[in-house]
């Protein structure tokens, strides 16, 4: 496992926001594109990697056994039943997330748009993004059309070429970053940056033509999407603004002041940021430094979480004796779980580590050997929901940056926040929802004494979320952007 360097994330993000303003990064153009707003998340990750000596491996969330299979059913859906080329007018265009969750054997759903699609009364399409393996999966909805840019280009006989001048990219982007942050990107990283720039400048124009074509056919009154910083969604937002169609982003993870994708030093008009943002609750609404007016940020809740909490609590665990560690792709959580297993009464408690989906691929390579012989159970599949494990846990342990910990506040479990070098926010501790612990000894003491009582005065998630979403969407459809 890679040894990480300490980094004050809050100070780093503040410095990043100051850098992009003082160096006028939003004004920089490459290949006719104001490129910074489409690359800032990528550059943020590269800079953080250099400062922390830490890198996250992203892998497809769809299980390996379903990758690469083109059944007759999928082919029929792709070319006929769910073919975007046959789309007609609909009032609402929902854009699902590429990462789907299996809810029945071989059937998947987007946990952010699926409940909303069912509840919305206006006519709608769901533009279904394929997974990172570029494969489609089975979804039951009759409103789905497949997001298929390749098919669009083939049918329209379109080709695109766009290559960034590497010297111009270095002078305008890489050099100012290295100078400001006191880092040096080696040749490998510079090649990766250039590859990302070439991909984004080329697909900026590809997605642009694709969405102009699609929106001309569908003519929606509103577009609802998630993960707005994804390039395809950024371009969709831009084209929607050209056509004066309001866009709404659904929150898919806690924003707050330390989620760089949603924080800006000041209000600014960005061509690829949504007109409205539906967030989980008042905390995100009030603490995030939004580039849009706060009146356009609406606290609505999280329908899937509400439903999952009800379903999970129907299951009565035989013993609520698990100590559940939530991994956020870091080493500290692994080390803490292993150390706790050596110090706690394992006849009384069961130590469980739930991996992040992006860690599944490396389980057998280095995670399983790390825990060998410790008695720690490592969950490395998504066969059961995270909420199932929450319901079994006496204690849930993680970092303050984890959205999962905020979701865990909806369960009757105690939460401990490890004060690791990567910790980003102590809001859970500050509001009395979690207990902050500096080291493993404090965690052992807290579990053994069991005197911590979580506060019930604060909630991070609005209630009656699906009704709030539908009501606000219909109002936005009437008034527009």
TAURKA-V41410 format. One record per residue. SS is DSSP state (helix for helix, strand for strand, loop for the rest). D_CENTER is the distance of its C-alpha to the mean C-alpha in Angstrom with 2 decimals. Layout:
ss: (SS:SS)
d_center: (D_CENTER:D_CENTER)
This chain:
ss: (loop:loop:loop:loop:loop:loop:loop:loop:helix:helix:helix:helix:helix:helix:helix:helix:helix:helix:helix:helix:helix:helix:loop:loop:helix:helix:helix:loop:strand:strand:loop:loop:strand:strand:loop:helix:helix:helix:helix:helix:helix:helix:helix:helix:helix:helix:helix:helix:helix:helix:helix:helix:loop:loop:loop:loop:loop:loop:loop:loop:loop:loop:loop:helix:helix:helix:loop:loop:loop:loop:loop:helix:helix:helix:helix:helix:helix:helix:helix:helix:helix:loop:loop:helix:helix:helix:loop:loop:loop:loop:loop:strand:strand:strand:strand:loop:loop:loop:loop:loop:strand:strand:strand:strand:loop:loop:strand:strand:strand:loop:loop:loop:loop:helix:helix:helix:helix:helix:helix:loop:loop:loop:loop:strand:strand:strand:strand:strand:loop:loop:loop:loop:loop:loop:loop:loop:loop:strand:loop:loop:loop:loop:loop:strand:strand:strand:loop:loop:helix:helix:helix:helix:helix:helix:helix:helix:loop:loop:loop:loop:loop:loop:loop:loop:loop:helix:helix:helix:helix:helix:helix:helix:helix:helix:helix:helix:helix:helix:helix:helix:helix:loop:loop:loop:loop:loop:helix:helix:helix:helix:helix:helix:helix:helix:helix:helix:helix:helix:helix:helix:helix:helix:helix:helix:helix:helix:helix:helix:helix:helix:helix:helix:helix:helix:helix:helix:helix:helix:loop:loop:loop:strand:strand:strand:strand:strand:loop:loop:loop:loop:helix:helix:helix:helix:helix:helix:helix:helix:helix:helix:helix:helix:loop:loop:loop:strand:strand:strand:strand:strand:loop:loop:loop:loop:loop:helix:helix:helix:loop:helix:helix:helix:loop:loop:loop:loop:loop:loop:loop:loop:loop:loop:loop:loop:loop:strand:strand:strand:strand:loop:loop:helix:helix:helix:helix:helix:helix:loop:loop:loop:loop:loop:loop:helix:helix:helix:strand:strand:strand:loop:loop:loop:helix:helix:helix:helix:helix:helix:helix:helix:helix:helix:helix:helix:loop:loop:loop:loop:loop:loop:loop:strand:strand:strand:strand:strand:loop:loop:loop:loop:helix:helix:helix:helix:helix:helix:helix:helix:helix:helix:helix:helix:helix:loop:loop:loop:loop:loop:loop:strand:strand:strand:strand:strand:loop:loop:helix:helix:helix:helix:helix:helix:helix:helix:helix:helix:helix:helix:helix:helix:helix:loop:loop:loop:loop:loop:strand:strand:strand:loop:loop:loop:loop:loop:loop:helix:helix:helix:helix:helix:helix:helix:strand:strand:strand:strand:strand:strand:loop:loop:loop:loop:helix:helix:helix:helix:helix:helix:loop:loop:loop:loop:loop:strand:strand:strand:strand:strand:loop:loop:loop:loop:loop:loop:loop:loop:helix:helix:helix:helix:loop:loop:loop:loop:strand:strand:strand:loop:loop:helix:helix:helix:helix:helix:helix:helix:helix:helix:helix:loop:loop:loop:loop:loop:loop:loop:loop:loop:loop:loop:loop:loop:loop:loop:helix:helix:helix:helix:helix:helix:helix:helix:helix:helix:helix:helix:helix:helix:helix:loop:loop)
d_center: (24.06:23.48:24.85:22.61:24.06:23.66:21.64:21.51:17.95:19.08:22.07:20.28:17.85:20.95:22.83:20.24:20.37:24.14:24.39:22.77:25.07:28.23:27.98:27.28:24.43:23.41:26.92:26.85:27.44:27.31:28.67:28.89:25.25:24.09:21.73:20.16:17.70:16.44:16.48:15.77:12.28:14.05:17.04:15.33:14.07:17.60:19.32:17.52:18.33:21.92:22.26:20.91:22.07:18.77:16.74:13.75:14.54:12.04:13.62:13.55:12.34:15.47:18.46:20.95:23.73:22.25:21.63:24.24:26.17:27.42:29.35:31.73:29.58:26.52:28.91:30.54:27.29:26.20:29.55:30.91:29.29:25.79:26.89:25.46:28.89:30.47:28.22:30.13:29.65:27.13:26.40:22.62:20.19:16.91:14.34:12.40:9.25:10.63:9.41:12.01:13.53:17.26:19.29:22.72:24.24:22.99:21.20:17.50:15.56:12.34:11.75:10.71:13.70:16.27:17.91:18.01:19.69:22.26:23.09:23.41:27.09:27.13:27.16:23.84:22.26:18.91:18.02:16.49:14.44:15.65:13.95:14.00:17.60:18.44:19.79:19.77:19.71:21.79:20.70:23.42:22.95:25.83:23.92:21.82:22.47:20.94:19.18:21.76:22.46:24.78:26.95:27.14:28.36:30.81:32.28:32.66:33.85:31.59:30.99:29.31:29.92:28.38:28.89:28.27:31.23:30.23:32.73:31.47:27.85:29.14:31.28:28.83:25.53:25.97:29.22:28.22:25.11:27.32:29.99:27.94:25.95:28.87:27.19:28.15:26.03:28.08:28.97:26.25:23.47:25.34:25.54:21.80:21.36:24.10:22.59:19.31:21.57:23.68:20.86:19.44:22.93:24.02:21.11:21.21:24.61:23.89:21.02:23.24:26.15:24.14:22.68:26.08:27.64:25.25:25.31:29.08:29.35:27.06:27.86:25.23:25.76:22.06:18.75:15.64:12.24:8.49:6.21:9.60:9.54:9.76:13.55:14.73:13.22:14.65:17.95:17.93:17.68:20.50:22.68:22.19:23.49:26.39:27.25:26.71:24.20:21.92:18.15:15.78:12.03:10.65:8.40:5.38:5.45:8.76:9.87:13.48:15.59:13.78:10.40:12.14:10.28:11.79:14.93:18.18:21.68:23.19:22.93:23.03:23.07:20.42:20.91:17.25:15.76:15.89:19.04:17.54:14.46:14.32:13.03:13.41:16.57:19.04:17.69:14.64:17.03:19.71:18.22:15.80:17.94:17.17:18.91:19.92:22.43:21.43:23.30:20.65:17.94:18.59:17.78:17.66:15.91:13.79:16.16:14.76:14.91:18.39:19.57:18.36:20.05:23.23:23.24:22.59:25.31:27.76:27.86:30.18:29.68:33.01:32.25:29.44:29.91:26.70:25.16:21.52:19.61:15.79:14.85:12.17:13.61:16.65:20.37:21.32:19.96:21.85:24.94:24.92:24.78:27.59:29.63:29.37:30.62:33.68:34.43:33.73:35.96:34.27:36.79:35.36:31.63:29.36:26.69:23.48:20.44:17.28:15.42:11.74:11.61:11.52:14.79:16.68:18.39:19.96:21.18:24.72:25.03:24.61:22.95:25.65:28.47:27.12:27.53:30.64:33.43:31.54:31.23:27.47:25.69:22.45:20.19:18.84:18.27:16.48:19.91:19.56:16.72:15.48:17.44:20.54:20.47:19.91:23.02:25.04:24.29:26.83:24.61:20.87:20.33:17.41:16.31:15.94:12.51:11.04:9.44:11.50:14.56:14.27:14.12:17.04:19.12:19.75:21.80:25.23:24.25:24.76:21.99:22.71:20.70:21.75:22.67:21.62:21.77:18.00:17.86:16.29:17.42:20.09:19.55:19.70:22.99:24.28:24.00:25.64:22.86:22.78:25.34:24.84:26.52:27.60:28.54:29.14:32.56:31.22:28.81:31.79:33.91:31.42:31.13:34.88:35.96:33.30:34.25:30.88:30.36:26.98:27.36:27.07:27.35:23.73:20.78:17.19:16.86:19.28:21.50:22.61:19.21:19.99:23.24:21.82:19.34:22.23:24.68:22.68:21.82:25.54:26.58:24.46:25.99:29.38:29.02:26.74:24.97)
